[in-house]
Amino acid sequence: MRPASGFDLTRTTLAVLSIGLLVAGSVWVLWPFAAALIWSVLIVVATWPVMLALQARLWNRRSLAVTVMSLLLLLLFVVPLTMLVATLAAHAPLIAEWVRALANLQSVTLPQWVGELPLIGASLREAWQHVIEGDLKDSVAQVAPYASRLAAWVVGQLGSLGGALVQFLMTVIMAAVLYLHGERYAQAVLRLGQRLGGDSGRDAVVLCSQAIRGVALGVGVTAVVQTALASLGLFMAGIPYVGVFTALMFVACIAQIGPLVVLIPAAGWLFWNDQTGWGIFLLVWSIMVGTLDNVLRPMLIRRGADLPLILIFVGVVGGLVSLGLVGIFVGPVLLAVTYTLALAWLGTPDQRPSDAP
């Protein structure tokens, strides 16, 4: 039986197969650049209004605006990572000393004020003496010989940080290219969405940009503000290595853990060294800074994307657990698009997103 007139099954099958092979081959070739490309797209979409405002102040010269934005990205990402690699390389031997110092733990006594605490002071002193006189000394003695291996492992991880540095450099270069021709690429993506899903597909593309911008505002700005305030508190309290702790707190804030993982132990260290006044100050400061995100982040996210806050929060946390750091942005985007398409399919009246920039 011959196929219907005007339809060649073999030709259509081979055409689809050829297109699939071309797409698969292209993805295979571009795969080493996938992470840098994803990050550059997220950064450009999130900071596009900033670039346009900067361009307006630089005599409407796109090249000048792109140069300034690229330099800012270098200062925000590449320079801190380079400093982190150098700091770890310089201080890696100290890790061995820190671990060996644990062997002297049996000679450490609790601060006097701990034993004078009402109700629990005597119990804490007895518990500490029990721990010191127990098996802790033998356990630390067994761990101490591995300190040098631990330091060597940390030095070995510098290679991974070096690879991350290369990825950041590639991200900055790709972001500069996207900044130069952003309108052209945006129109291409909008046309693709239009061809795939009509007006709903175009709206989904616009919603992606709004979700990315909302998460960038909520997560990024909140992390910067919390880290800056937490670092100020550490500096005022006289905590050493503020620069290293600042980097750790920024990563923790981006990962939705918060700065308290550094601030609370720092306050405990102050109490341990009989600096009770500064310890109380840093503890109160920690509570203020640690709860700031509950107010600031929802407000900023709502400004960037008119989506349910629980949807954004679940997308941020779930994306982080599933996909790593990039999932902070990818997770909310996927949930936001799915949510909007589901509302449209169910016939729920919903406000269409505004036109993309």
N, C-alpha and C positions, 0 to 999 in steps of 0.2 A: 504494500500500500504506500503510495507516494504522499509526502507531506503536503499540506495545504499550500496553495499558490502564494508566493511572496515570502514564505518562511522556510529558511534553511537551518535545520536543527544543528547540523554539524558545524556550520559556520558560526552560529551564535555561541555554541558551546566553546569552540576554540577561541572566540573573541573574549568571552568571559574569563576563560582560563588564562589567556595571555595578559589580560588586565590584572588578574589576581597575582600572577607571577611578577609582573612589573611592580605592583604595590608591595608585595612581600620582599622583593629584591631591594627596593628603595628603603623600606624600613630596616632591612638588615644592614645596609650601608650606613644609614643615619643613626643606627642604634647607639654607637659610642657617644654621640652628641645629644642623645635624648634628654638626659638629665639637665644639661646646660640649656637646651632649647626650652624645656618646660619652665625652668626657673626664669629665663629671660622673658618669656611670654607673661608669666605671672607678675614680674616686676614692672614691665612696661605697661600692662593693663592697669595695675594698681597706681602707678605714678604718672600716668598720661596727663591728667589735669595739672599736675605740678610742672611737667615739661612745657605744656602750652602756656601756663602763666609765666614761666621763666622766659620762654620765647618772646612773649609780648614785651617783657622788660629789656630784652636784648635786641632792640631795633627790629623785631620780627625776623631774626636770622635763625633758621633752624639749625644750622651747623654749630653756631655758638651755644645754643641751648643743649644740643646733644653732647657737645664737649664738656659742658659743665655737669650735666647729669652723669656722664661716664666717670668723671673725676669724683663725683659724690659717691657713686657706687664703689669705686676703688677704695675710697676712704672708709666706707661703711663695712665692706666685706673683705677685700683683699688685704688691706693694711692690718686690721686686727688679727686676721688669721695668720699672717706672716709673723706678727709680734708673738702670737700664741705659740707657734712652732719654735721660734727662737727662745722664748721663755722656758718651754718644756725641755729643750735641748740643753739650756744652761743649768737648769735646776734638777734634771733627772737624777744625778747622784745624791741629791738631798733626800730622795725617797728612801734610799737604803739607810741613811742616818736616822730618819724619822722612825723607821721600823725597828732599828736597833735600839733607839731610845726607849722603846716600850719595855725593854728588859729592866730598866730602872723604875718601873711602875711601882714596885713594891716599896720604894722609898718615898713615894708621894703621899702626902697626908691631905685630908680634906681641909678646906679653909675653916677657920675658927668659927665663923658666923653660921656655918652649916650645922655644927653641933649645938649651937645655941638656939636653933629654931624651935618654937613651941610645938609640943605634941610629937613631932616627927624627928627632931634633931638627934636625940639619943639613938633612935632606931636606925637612922641613916649612918651614924658613926659606927654602930655595931655591924651593920651590913657591909660597910666598906672594909672594915678590918677582917671580916670573914672572907671577903673576896681576895684581899691581899694575901692573907695567910693560907689560902687554898691552893688550887692547882694552876692559878693564873701565871705564876712565875715560870713553871715548867712549860706551859703552853707557849708563852712568849719566847722562851729559849728555843723551842722547836721551830718557831716561825722565823726568828731572826736570821738564820743562815740563808733563807730564801729572799732576803731583801735585795741582794745584788741581782738576782734573777728578775725580780720585779722591776728594778730600775732598767735592766736591759730590755725587758719587754716594752716599757714605756718608750724607750728610745726607738725600738723597732716600730712602734705605732706612728712615729713621726713621718714614716714613708706614706702612710695613709693620709695624714694631714697634708703632705706635699701634693698628693693626688687631688685632694679637695681644693687646694690652692689653684691648681691648673684648671679644675672645673669652674671655679669662680672667675678666673680670667676669661675663659671661654664664654661664660654667662655675660660678663660685661661687654665683650665684643659683639655677641649676638644681640644684646639689648640695644647697643648703639645703632646697629643696622635696623632694628625694628623701630627705633625712635625716628630715624631718618625718613622712613617710608611707611609710617604707621597707618595713615589714612588708606593707602593702597591695600595693605594687608587686611585692614578691618573690613573694607568693602568686599574683598575677596571672600572672607569668612562669612560675611552676611549673605552674599550671593549663594555660597554653598549651603547655608542653612535654609535659604529660600527655595533652592532646588530640591533639597531633601524633604522639607516638611511644610513648604508654603509659608504663610504668615506665622504659624506656630513654630516652625523651625527658625525663622528670623528672630522671633521673640525669645526663643531659647538661647540663641547666641548673645543677645543683649543681656539676658538674665545672668549668663555666665560672667560677663564683664562686671555687672553690678555685684554679684556675689564675691568675686575676687577682690573688688575694691572695698566692699564692706568688711571682709575678713582681714584684709591688709590694714585697714583703719583700726578695727577693733583689737586684733592681736598684736600687730606691729607697734602701733602708737602706745598701747597699754604697756607692752613689754619695755619700750624705751623709757616711759615715764616711771614705771616701777623700778627699773634698774637704776635710773639716775637718782631717785630718792633713796633707794636702799644703799647705793654707794656713798651718797652724802652722809647717811647715818653711820656707816662703817668708818668713814674718814673722820667724822667728828668724834667718834668713840675711841679712835686711836687703834683700830684693828690693823695689823700688818697685812701686806700683800693685797691691798685693796683692788689693784688692777686685775689680778687673777680671779678674785672673788666676783668682780664686776662681770667678767666674761662668763663665769659659771652661772651667775644669776640671770644674765640675759638669755642664755640658752635655756635655763629652767623656765623663764617666763614665756619664751616662744613655745616651749613644749607644754604649756599650760600646767606646769608644776608649781610655779610661783617662787618668789625670792626667799620664802621662809626657810627653805632647806639650807640656806647659808646664814640667814640672819639669826635664827634661833640658836644654832650652835655657837655663833659668834657671841651672842649675849651670854650663853652659858660659860664661854671661855672667860668673859669679863668677871662673872661671878666667881669663877674658880680662882682667879687671880686677885680676889679681894677688892675689885673695883666695882663695888656695889652700886654706887651712884650712876656710873656710866652703863652698868648692866641693866638697871631699871630703865634708864633712858632708851637704850637700844631695844629693850623688850617692848616698851610702849610704841616706839617708832616702828618696830617690826609689825605689830598688830595693825597699825594705821596703814602702812604700805602694803601689807599682805592682803588686806580687805579692799584696797582701792580698786582692784579689777572688777569687783562685783558691781560697781557703779559706772566706772569709766568705759569698760569694754562693751556692755550692752548699748550704751548711748552712742558710741562710735559705730558699732555694727549697724544699728538702725538707721544712722545717717547714710551709710553706704548702700544698703540693700534693705528694701521693705519686705523682709521675710520673718517668719516666726523665729524668735530667739532660740527656742529649744532646738529647732532644726539646725541653726548655725552651730550651736554648742555641740550637738551630737556629731555633726559633720567634722568639726575641728578635732574632737577627741578621738572619734572613730578613725578618721583619716590618719591621725598621728600614729595610732596603734597599728593600723593596717599597712600604711605606705611610708611611714617615716615622716621626716620633717616636711617634705613636699605635700604630704597628705593633709596638712593643716589647711591648705588652700584647695586641693583637689576634692577632698571629702565634702565640704560645704557646697562646692559647685555641683557635684553630682547629685547630692540630695536636693538642692534648690531646683535644678532642671527637672528632676524626676517629680518633685512636688508640684511644680507648675504644670507640667504635661498631664499629670494625673488629675489636677483640678479642671484643666481644659477638657479632658476626655470625659470626666464625670458631669460636665456641664455646669460646674460651679462658677458663678460670676466672679471674675477676678480682674483687677486692674492690670492692663497691659503695661509692660515696662517701657520706660521712655526710650527715645531713639539713642542709639549708641553714639559716642562722640566720634 
